[in-house]
């Protein structure tokens, strides 16, 4: 369960203005629930959690059990954007900061075109018992397609074609596309990405849940959290946290606060922030509109970005992810010499200091002219991550409609692709290639 704390917003907007934007957010909620807004053919995520059955989850677990029986210890998950960020966020959040994870080691590929990255990934898997999950609706997106071609060739050469087919799982379109055709021809186990679910809204599909299960985490609990969030965030109520969050961020945007910084005080949430940035940036950044999504991990980034946030241009607001319960307990010891002058902290939990730093920073930033939205999350576990993922998705759909954009398309993403195809010599792009080379 999460709660919105808007006390840090009060110095910047009165209740009348907040209520005005609550009405706008309620209208955005109605548009989303009514399925009549722009992009309404991509609403498959909206009521997805309630449709996830045990049979669906058991299908992912069957792959886990089969690969465990084969003693597979390393899985390369290939995808880009929403096809890897949700799984990466969950696995990073749930894993020990320094020790190996509970299940198979998950390595991500296909999210860049870095030659060094790909070569070093191949170094790692050379002495591992390796399998691969490839995620792509089309099978032709350049970054994951390049990575899959390399990894597939390696697996086939090392294990043979018949064995390789047991070690590759495709998450792809139901009936069309290059990857679907290959999966059918080679006999890969495959799972479907439904047409009505865009990549950045897909963490609660096999796109995210399969990799999370392979890493050894409880996808049943994650789905239960998302299902509870679906119920709470599906209420047309002023107590709905998704409606509240959509209202607050649009209220600040219209008041001239054009950048939102997602702040966390736990390094486990680093990739949750990365997932959030894609969700909101790709959903809202269009038609010359949109809040720019940025993120910091404090207290670390208070020593790098803190100065700007405190005294820079007053066009930003912060949303603080506050984890109310830690997994572990560690207390600061007493030191008889006290050379560091820290004995005033002796006996306190480290998290007490972290909480104190958070509260102090929120107050300092309010005094510096930075509005503060706080989202309280009970703890970092599968249930609460499922809750958080769905909450942010729901709020994003509502917020996009309040903003007046289609939250479910991404037309601007195609611009770089066309130029890249032309410059790399893809057939059919010769004329554009000539134009681009003339500009270089």
C-alpha positions as CSV (number, residue, x, y, z in Angstrom):
1,X,0.0,0.0,0.0
2,X,1.2,3.5,-0.8
3,X,0.1,6.9,0.4
4,X,0.5,10.4,-1.0
5,X,1.7,13.0,1.4
6,X,1.0,16.5,0.0
7,X,2.1,18.5,3.0
8,X,5.2,19.6,1.1
9,X,3.0,21.1,-1.6
10,X,1.0,23.4,0.7
11,X,3.4,26.4,0.6
12,X,3.1,26.5,-3.1
13,X,-0.7,26.0,-3.8
14,X,-3.8,26.4,-1.7
15,X,-6.6,23.9,-1.3
16,X,-8.7,25.6,-3.9
17,X,-6.1,25.2,-6.6
18,X,-5.5,21.6,-5.6
19,X,-9.2,20.9,-5.8
20,X,-9.3,22.4,-9.3
21,X,-6.7,20.0,-10.5
22,X,-8.3,17.1,-8.7
23,X,-11.4,17.7,-10.8
24,X,-9.2,17.7,-13.9
25,X,-7.6,14.4,-12.8
26,X,-11.0,12.9,-12.1
27,X,-11.9,13.8,-15.7
28,X,-8.7,12.2,-16.9
29,X,-9.6,9.1,-14.8
30,X,-13.0,9.0,-16.5
31,X,-11.4,9.3,-19.9
32,X,-9.0,6.4,-19.1
33,X,-11.7,4.2,-17.6
34,X,-14.2,5.0,-20.4
35,X,-11.7,3.9,-23.0
36,X,-12.5,6.9,-25.2
37,X,-9.3,8.9,-25.1
38,X,-6.4,9.0,-27.5
39,X,-4.5,5.7,-27.7
40,X,-7.4,3.7,-26.3
41,X,-6.3,0.7,-28.3
42,X,-3.4,0.4,-25.8
43,X,-5.2,0.0,-22.6
44,X,-4.6,-3.7,-22.1
45,X,-2.5,-3.0,-19.0
46,X,-5.2,-1.0,-17.2
47,X,-7.1,-4.0,-15.9
48,X,-4.4,-6.6,-16.4
49,X,-3.5,-7.5,-12.8
50,X,-7.0,-8.9,-12.1
51,X,-6.8,-11.2,-15.1
52,X,-3.5,-12.8,-14.2
53,X,-4.4,-16.3,-13.1
54,X,-2.3,-19.0,-11.4
55,X,-2.1,-20.9,-14.7
56,X,-0.4,-17.9,-16.3
57,X,2.2,-17.6,-13.5
58,X,2.7,-21.4,-13.5
59,X,3.7,-21.1,-17.2
60,X,6.6,-18.8,-16.2
61,X,7.5,-21.0,-13.3
62,X,7.7,-24.0,-15.6
63,X,10.5,-22.4,-17.5
64,X,12.3,-21.7,-14.2
65,X,11.9,-25.3,-13.1
66,X,13.0,-26.7,-16.5
67,X,16.1,-24.5,-16.5
68,X,16.9,-25.3,-12.9
69,X,16.8,-29.0,-13.9
70,X,19.3,-28.2,-16.6
71,X,21.5,-26.5,-14.0
72,X,21.4,-23.2,-16.0
73,X,23.0,-20.5,-13.9
74,X,23.0,-17.5,-16.2
75,X,20.2,-16.0,-18.3
76,X,20.8,-13.3,-20.9
77,X,17.6,-11.2,-21.1
78,X,17.5,-9.3,-24.4
79,X,15.3,-6.2,-24.8
80,X,15.3,-2.4,-24.8
81,X,13.2,0.3,-23.1
82,X,10.1,-1.2,-21.5
83,X,11.3,-4.6,-22.5
84,X,13.9,-4.7,-19.9
85,X,13.6,-1.7,-17.5
86,X,10.8,-3.2,-15.4
87,X,12.6,-6.5,-14.8
88,X,15.9,-4.7,-14.2
89,X,14.1,-2.4,-11.6
90,X,12.5,-5.2,-9.7
91,X,15.6,-7.5,-9.7
92,X,17.9,-4.7,-8.6
93,X,15.5,-3.6,-5.9
94,X,15.1,-7.1,-4.5
95,X,18.7,-8.3,-4.7
96,X,21.4,-8.1,-2.1
97,X,23.6,-5.1,-2.8
98,X,26.8,-7.1,-2.9
99,X,26.1,-10.8,-3.0
100,X,24.7,-13.0,-5.7
101,X,20.9,-13.2,-6.1
102,X,18.6,-16.0,-5.0
103,X,18.0,-17.5,-8.4
104,X,19.8,-17.5,-11.8
105,X,22.1,-14.6,-12.6
106,X,20.3,-12.3,-15.0
107,X,22.4,-10.3,-17.5
108,X,20.7,-7.7,-19.7
109,X,21.6,-7.1,-23.3
110,X,20.1,-5.4,-26.3
111,X,19.6,-2.1,-24.5
112,X,22.5,-0.4,-26.3
113,X,24.8,-0.7,-29.3
114,X,28.0,-0.6,-27.2
115,X,30.6,-2.9,-28.6
116,X,32.5,-3.1,-25.4
117,X,29.4,-4.0,-23.4
118,X,28.5,-6.8,-25.8
119,X,32.0,-8.2,-25.9
120,X,32.3,-8.1,-22.1
121,X,28.9,-9.8,-21.7
122,X,30.2,-12.6,-23.9
123,X,33.3,-12.8,-21.7
124,X,31.1,-13.5,-18.7
125,X,28.9,-16.2,-20.3
126,X,31.8,-18.1,-21.8
127,X,32.2,-20.3,-18.7
128,X,28.6,-20.2,-17.6
129,X,25.7,-22.6,-18.3
130,X,23.6,-20.1,-20.3
131,X,20.1,-19.6,-21.5
132,X,18.4,-16.6,-23.2
133,X,15.1,-14.7,-23.0
134,X,14.6,-12.5,-26.0
135,X,11.9,-9.9,-25.9
136,X,10.6,-8.1,-29.0
137,X,7.2,-7.7,-30.7
138,X,8.8,-7.5,-34.1
139,X,12.1,-9.1,-33.7
140,X,13.7,-6.4,-35.9
141,X,14.3,-3.6,-33.4
142,X,18.0,-2.9,-34.1
143,X,19.5,-3.0,-30.6
144,X,17.9,-6.3,-29.3
145,X,18.1,-7.9,-32.8
146,X,21.9,-7.3,-32.9
147,X,22.4,-8.7,-29.4
148,X,20.1,-11.7,-30.1
149,X,22.0,-12.6,-33.3
150,X,25.3,-12.7,-31.3
151,X,23.9,-14.6,-28.3
152,X,21.9,-17.0,-30.4
153,X,24.9,-17.9,-32.5
154,X,27.0,-18.5,-29.4
155,X,24.3,-20.8,-27.8
156,X,23.8,-22.7,-31.0
157,X,27.5,-23.3,-31.5
158,X,28.2,-24.2,-27.9
159,X,25.2,-26.5,-27.3
160,X,24.0,-27.5,-30.8
161,X,20.7,-26.5,-32.5
162,X,18.5,-29.0,-30.7
163,X,19.8,-28.1,-27.3
164,X,19.8,-24.4,-28.1
165,X,16.0,-24.5,-28.8
166,X,15.5,-25.6,-25.1
167,X,17.6,-22.7,-23.9
168,X,15.9,-19.8,-25.8
169,X,12.5,-18.4,-24.8
170,X,10.9,-15.7,-27.0
171,X,8.5,-13.1,-25.6
172,X,6.9,-11.7,-28.7
173,X,3.8,-11.1,-30.8
174,X,1.0,-13.6,-30.9
175,X,1.0,-14.3,-34.6
176,X,3.4,-12.1,-36.7
177,X,6.9,-10.7,-36.9
178,X,10.4,-12.0,-37.4
179,X,10.8,-13.3,-33.9
180,X,7.5,-15.1,-33.8
181,X,8.4,-16.8,-37.1
182,X,11.8,-17.9,-35.8
183,X,10.3,-19.1,-32.5
184,X,7.8,-21.3,-34.4
185,X,10.3,-22.6,-36.8
186,X,12.9,-23.5,-34.1
187,X,10.4,-24.7,-31.5
188,X,11.3,-22.1,-28.8
189,X,9.0,-21.8,-25.8
190,X,7.2,-18.5,-26.3
191,X,5.0,-16.1,-24.5
192,X,2.8,-13.4,-25.9
193,X,3.0,-9.6,-25.6
194,X,-0.5,-8.6,-26.4
195,X,-1.0,-5.9,-29.0
196,X,-2.9,-3.6,-26.6
197,X,0.0,-3.3,-24.1
198,X,2.9,-1.0,-24.9
199,X,6.4,-1.8,-23.8
200,X,6.6,0.7,-21.0
201,X,3.4,-0.6,-19.5
202,X,4.5,-4.3,-19.7
203,X,6.3,-5.0,-16.5
204,X,3.4,-7.2,-15.2
205,X,3.4,-9.3,-18.4
206,X,5.9,-12.0,-19.3
207,X,8.1,-9.1,-20.4
208,X,8.9,-8.5,-16.7
209,X,7.5,-11.4,-14.7
210,X,9.5,-14.2,-16.4
211,X,12.9,-12.6,-15.8
212,X,11.9,-11.7,-12.2
213,X,10.9,-15.4,-11.6
214,X,14.1,-16.6,-13.1
215,X,16.0,-14.4,-10.7
216,X,14.3,-16.2,-7.8
217,X,11.7,-13.7,-6.7
218,X,8.1,-14.2,-5.8
219,X,6.0,-13.1,-8.8
220,X,2.8,-14.3,-7.0
221,X,3.3,-11.7,-4.3
222,X,4.1,-9.1,-7.0
223,X,0.9,-9.8,-8.8
224,X,-1.1,-9.7,-5.5
225,X,0.4,-6.2,-4.9
226,X,-0.6,-5.1,-8.4
227,X,-4.1,-6.5,-7.9
228,X,-4.6,-4.6,-4.7
229,X,-3.3,-1.4,-6.4
230,X,-5.7,-2.0,-9.3
231,X,-8.7,-2.0,-6.8
232,X,-7.5,1.0,-4.9
233,X,-6.5,3.0,-8.0
234,X,-9.6,2.0,-9.8
235,X,-11.9,3.9,-7.4
236,X,-13.3,7.2,-8.7
237,X,-12.4,8.9,-5.4
238,X,-10.5,11.8,-4.1
239,X,-8.7,9.3,-1.9
240,X,-7.3,7.5,-5.0
241,X,-3.5,8.0,-4.8
242,X,-3.1,7.8,-8.6
243,X,-5.6,10.6,-9.1
244,X,-3.9,12.7,-6.4
245,X,-0.5,12.2,-7.9
246,X,-1.7,13.1,-11.4
247,X,-3.4,16.2,-10.1
248,X,-0.4,17.4,-8.1
249,X,2.1,17.0,-10.9
250,X,-0.1,18.8,-13.5
251,X,-0.9,21.5,-11.0
252,X,2.9,22.2,-10.7
253,X,3.5,21.9,-14.4
254,X,0.9,24.6,-15.2
255,X,2.5,26.8,-12.5
256,X,5.8,26.7,-14.4
257,X,7.5,23.8,-12.7
258,X,8.6,21.9,-15.8
259,X,11.0,19.3,-14.3
260,X,10.0,16.5,-11.9
261,X,12.8,14.9,-9.9
262,X,12.0,11.4,-8.5
263,X,14.0,11.2,-5.3
264,X,14.9,8.1,-3.3
265,X,16.9,7.5,-0.2
266,X,17.6,3.8,-0.9
267,X,20.0,2.8,-3.7
268,X,17.8,-0.3,-4.3
269,X,15.4,2.1,-6.1
270,X,17.9,3.3,-8.7
271,X,16.4,1.3,-11.5
272,X,12.9,2.0,-10.4
273,X,13.7,5.6,-11.1
274,X,15.1,4.6,-14.6
275,X,11.9,2.7,-15.3
276,X,9.8,5.6,-14.1
277,X,11.7,8.1,-16.3
278,X,10.9,6.0,-19.4
279,X,7.2,5.6,-18.4
280,X,6.6,9.3,-17.9
281,X,9.1,10.7,-20.5
282,X,7.8,8.6,-23.3
283,X,4.2,8.9,-22.3
284,X,4.0,12.7,-21.8
285,X,6.9,14.2,-23.8
286,X,5.1,15.1,-27.1
287,X,3.2,17.9,-28.9
288,X,5.6,20.4,-27.4
289,X,4.4,19.5,-23.9
290,X,5.5,17.4,-20.9
291,X,7.2,17.4,-17.6
292,X,10.8,16.4,-17.9
293,X,11.5,13.4,-15.7
294,X,14.8,13.3,-13.8
295,X,16.0,11.4,-10.7
296,X,18.4,11.4,-7.9
297,X,19.5,8.9,-5.2
298,X,20.1,10.7,-1.9
299,X,22.0,11.3,0.3
300,X,24.6,10.5,-2.4
301,X,23.3,13.0,-4.9
302,X,23.0,15.8,-2.3
303,X,26.7,16.0,-2.7
304,X,26.4,16.5,-6.5
305,X,22.9,17.8,-7.4
306,X,21.9,19.2,-4.1
307,X,23.3,22.7,-4.8
308,X,21.3,23.1,-8.0
309,X,18.1,21.8,-6.5
310,X,18.5,24.1,-3.5
311,X,19.4,27.3,-5.4
312,X,19.2,26.8,-9.1
313,X,16.4,27.8,-11.5
314,X,13.0,27.5,-9.8
315,X,11.4,25.3,-12.5
316,X,11.5,21.9,-10.7
317,X,9.5,20.0,-8.1
318,X,10.4,16.8,-6.4
319,X,8.6,13.5,-5.8
320,X,10.1,11.7,-2.8
321,X,9.9,7.9,-2.7
322,X,9.9,7.2,1.1
323,X,10.5,3.6,2.2
324,X,9.0,3.4,5.7
325,X,10.5,0.1,6.8
326,X,14.0,-1.2,6.2
327,X,14.9,-4.9,5.7
328,X,17.8,-4.8,8.0
329,X,18.9,-3.1,11.3
330,X,22.3,-1.7,11.9
331,X,23.3,0.7,14.8
332,X,26.1,3.2,15.0
333,X,28.7,2.1,17.7
334,X,30.1,4.2,20.5
335,X,33.8,5.2,20.1
336,X,35.7,6.2,23.3
337,X,38.0,8.5,21.4
338,X,35.2,10.2,19.4
339,X,37.7,11.7,17.0
340,X,34.9,12.0,14.4
341,X,32.6,13.7,16.9
342,X,29.8,11.2,16.1
343,X,29.1,9.9,19.6
344,X,25.9,11.9,19.5
345,X,24.7,9.3,17.0
346,X,25.9,6.3,19.1
347,X,23.1,3.7,19.5
348,X,21.0,5.1,16.7
349,X,20.0,3.1,13.7
350,X,21.7,4.1,10.4
351,X,18.2,4.5,9.0
352,X,17.4,7.1,11.7
353,X,20.1,9.2,10.2
354,X,18.8,8.5,6.7
355,X,15.3,9.6,7.8
356,X,16.7,12.7,9.5
357,X,18.5,13.6,6.3
358,X,15.4,13.1,4.2
359,X,13.2,15.3,6.5
360,X,16.0,18.0,6.7
361,X,16.3,18.0,2.9
362,X,12.6,18.2,2.3
363,X,12.4,21.2,4.6
364,X,15.4,22.9,3.1
365,X,14.1,22.4,-0.5
366,X,10.7,23.8,0.5
367,X,12.5,26.8,1.9
368,X,14.4,27.0,-1.3
369,X,11.3,27.1,-3.4
370,X,11.0,23.4,-4.5
371,X,7.5,21.8,-4.0
372,X,7.6,18.3,-2.5
373,X,5.3,15.4,-3.1
374,X,6.0,12.4,-0.9
375,X,5.0,8.9,-1.7
376,X,5.2,6.5,1.3
377,X,5.9,2.9,0.4
378,X,5.8,0.3,3.2
379,X,8.9,-1.6,2.2
380,X,10.9,-2.9,-0.7
381,X,9.5,-6.3,-1.4
382,X,7.6,-8.0,-4.3
383,X,4.1,-7.1,-3.0
384,X,4.9,-3.4,-2.7
385,X,6.9,-3.3,-6.0
386,X,3.8,-4.7,-7.8
387,X,1.7,-2.0,-6.0
388,X,4.2,0.7,-7.1
389,X,4.5,-0.4,-10.7
390,X,0.7,-0.4,-11.2
391,X,0.2,2.9,-9.3
392,X,2.7,4.7,-11.5
393,X,1.2,3.3,-14.7
394,X,-2.3,4.3,-13.7
395,X,-1.3,7.8,-12.6
396,X,0.6,8.1,-15.9
397,X,-2.4,7.4,-18.0
398,X,-4.5,9.8,-16.0
399,X,-1.8,12.5,-16.1
400,X,-1.3,12.2,-19.8
401,X,-5.0,12.9,-20.4
402,X,-4.9,15.9,-18.0
403,X,-2.0,17.2,-20.0
404,X,-3.8,16.7,-23.2
405,X,-1.6,14.2,-25.0
406,X,-1.8,10.6,-26.0
407,X,-0.1,8.7,-23.2
408,X,0.3,5.5,-25.2
409,X,2.2,6.4,-28.4
410,X,5.8,7.5,-29.0
411,X,6.0,9.0,-32.5
412,X,9.2,10.8,-31.8
413,X,11.1,7.6,-31.2
414,X,11.1,6.8,-34.9
415,X,13.1,9.9,-35.9
416,X,16.5,8.6,-34.8
417,X,15.7,5.1,-36.2
418,X,15.2,6.3,-39.7
419,X,18.4,8.3,-39.6
420,X,20.3,5.3,-38.1
421,X,19.0,2.9,-40.8
422,X,20.1,5.4,-43.5
423,X,23.6,5.9,-42.1
424,X,24.1,2.2,-41.6
425,X,23.1,1.4,-45.2
426,X,19.8,-0.4,-44.7
427,X,18.2,-1.1,-48.1
428,X,15.4,1.4,-49.0
429,X,17.0,4.3,-47.2
430,X,19.5,5.4,-49.9
431,X,17.9,8.8,-50.6
432,X,17.8,9.7,-46.9
433,X,21.4,8.5,-46.5
434,X,22.6,10.8,-49.2
435,X,20.8,13.8,-47.6
436,X,22.2,13.0,-44.1
437,X,25.7,12.5,-45.4
438,X,25.5,15.9,-47.1
439,X,24.9,17.4,-43.7
440,X,27.9,15.7,-42.0
